[in-house]
């Protein structure tokens, strides 16, 4: 069963707590197992944003990531007061939701988009669950950028929303600017997409490129908890990184 089908079982919290209840429910089993493991070791996990965290089950990560994508996408689209048709279409295009699952996903999206308020709770919960996988958190931020810019650009409310999410995820300003650059078609800077500057040496640029390719490879992200269904997002990002490096390599005569 694909992740969209699995959500039906993981989102029992919809009836009581909306999408956040679903996200909490998806991680509940993980929390119990984690506490038992810590008790057996006689120790405690590290903490992030006030929550104890540790390795989660693949199912918990898959479901939580997917619910967070839906909820944060809806709240981000709503943050400027209006959810545009372009943003909804971008969401559907990005994640290719099967027709038979559209009703469940649509219900989650509609509940989340009633207000942009409370998006921090979703971001904190997902940041805790993926505290050991910043690459996956960046992939989620990348998806939100795609939707935010679907209607022509990034407005101030959307930028503030995305900056807040990135901060909660523990991503640096350079990470944020790099992701932003990869979506800015009007001012696409190949160096910014790679997270380097024009003054950096060829060796630094090559190392940065190899690191990005390694961290953003779909197989790496899936192994760290990103559902298989989101491979389109990762593949698109790889293409952008490769294109940026090709432009820099051509400019500098790199091989």
N, C-alpha and C positions, 0 to 999 in steps of 0.2 A: 504494500500500500504506500502511495506517495505521501509526502508531508502534508499536503492540503487535506487528504483524507484522515490522516492521523490527528489533525487539529480537532476534528469533531469530538474525539474522545478526550483531548486535552483541554478543551474549552468549556468544560462543565461549569466553570466559574462565570460564564456569560450571564447565566440566569440571576446570579447574585451580585457579582462585582464587575460586570462588564469585561472588556478586554484585559484590564489589569488583573481582575480576578482569574482570568484564564492564564495569564502569565505566571501569577503566583501559584496557581494549581499545577502548572507544568513543572515548576521547580520544587514543589513540596516534597515529592519522593526523593529528590536529590538532597534536600536539606536533611531529611531524616537519616538517609544513608551516610551522609557526611558526618553528622553528629555522632552516629554510632562508631564510625571509623576513628574519629578523633578521641572518643572515650576509650576505645580499645588501645589507642596509642598513648593515652594519658596526656595528650597535648591539645592544642587549639590551632585552628587555621589562622591565616593572616586575615587582615581586614581591609576593606575598600568601601569608602562612602558609609562607614558605620555598619557594614554587614560582613559577617564571616563568609569567606568563600573558599572553594576548593574544587577539584575536578568534578564535573557533573556527568551524568550518563549521557550517551549520545542522543537518546530519545528526548531527554529534558532539554538539552541544548537545541536540538532541531525545532521542537515545538516552541520553545521560548523565543528563539531567534525569529521564527515566522510570525508569531503573534506580535512581537515588537516591531517588525517591519510594517505590519498592517496598521497598528495603533499609532506609531510615530509618523508614518506617512500621512495618515488622516489628520492628525493634529498639526503637522507641519503645513499641510495644504490649507488648513483652517486659520492659521495664525494671522494672516492678513485680513481676516474677516470674511473671505469668500473662497469657496472651493471651486476652482475652475474645471471646465470640461477637459481642458488640456492636461491638468494634473491627474484627473481620474484616468484618462486614457494612457498617460505615461505610466501610472501604476500598473494598469492591466498589461501593457506592453512589456514592461520590465519583468514581471513575474509570471506571465503566461498561466493564469489560473484556469484549470479545467472547467468547462461549462457546468459540470455536475457539482462542483464545489463553490461556484460563484455565489450562491445564496448565503452560505455560511460566512464566507469571506466578506461579502457585501454587508452582512449584518454587523460584523465586527467593525468594519470601516465606518459605517453609519453611526454606530454608538460612540466611536472614538472622535468623530469629527463634529459632534454636537458642540464641542468647545475645545480650544487649544490648551485650556488650563490643565495642569496636572501632568504634562508631558514629562516633567522631570522624574516622576515616579517610575515611568516605564524605562527611561534612560538609566536610572540608578540600578534598577533590578537587572537589566540586561548587562550593564557594565560589571556588576558583581558576578554574574554567571560566566561571563567571558573575560574575567580579569586576567587570565593567563593566555589570552588569545587576542591581542590588540589588532592583529590583522583582520579578524572577523568584524571587530567593532568599526574599523576603518571602512570595511566593505559596506556596512550598514549606513555609515555616514555618506558614502559615495552614492548609495541608492537614494537617499534623501535629497542630495544635491540634484540628481537627475530629475526627480519629480518637481522640486522647487523651481527649476529653471525651464520647465516644460512650457510655461506660458509667456516666455519671452525674456526672462532675466530674473535676477535675485533682488527682491526689495528689502528694505531695512528690517522689517519684521521677520522675514524669513532668514536673513543673515544672523540676526540676534538669536533666533531659535537654534540654528545650526551651530553657532559658536557655543551656545550653552550645552548642547548635546555633546559636542566634541570635548568640551572641558570635563563634563561628567565621565565621558569615556576615557579620560586621561590622555587624550591625543594632544600633541604640541601644536603651537601656532604654525610651525613649519608644515606639519602634517595637514592641518586645516587648509593652509594656503595652497599646498600641493594638490589636494583633492579639488579645491575650488578652481585652480588653474586648468585642470583637466576637463572642466565643464564650461569654461568661459570661451565660447566660440569667437567672440569679438576681440579678445586679447589673449590668444593662446600662446603662451610662452613655453617653449619646449624645456628650457632650463628649470622653470618653476614647476612643471609637471614632474620632473625628475627630482625635485627638492634640492637642486644645486644652484650655484650662481655662475655667471659667465667668467668670473675670475678664478674659479676652481680649476685644478689641474686635470689633465685627461685621466689620470689614474683615479682621482677622486670621483669623477663623473662615471667612469666605468664601474667602480665599486658600488656607487649609489644605484646605478641601473641594475646590476646583478642582484643586489639586495631586494629591490622592488620586485623584480621578476620572481625571485625565490619566495618572497612573502605573499605575493598576490597570485601565485599559480593556483588554478582551481583545485587541483589535488591537495595542495597544502591547506587551503581554506576548508575544504570538505572534511579533511582529517581532523581539523580543529573545531568542527561543529556546525559549519555552514551546510544547510540542506542541499542535496544534489539539485533540487529544482531551481536554485539560485545561481547555477553555473553560468547562465547567460550574463549576469552582472559581472562576474569575475572575468569571463572571457572578453567582454567589452573593455574592461579596465586594462587588461593585458595588452589589447590592441592599441589603446591610447598611449601606454607607456612605451611600447615598441616603436610606435610612430614618432614619438617625441625623441627617443634616442637616435633613431635613424636621421632625423633632421639635424641633431647636434653632431652626429658622427660625420655627416656629409659636410657640414660647415667647417669641422675641424680636421677632416681627412682621416678620421679614425677607422680602424678595421676591427 
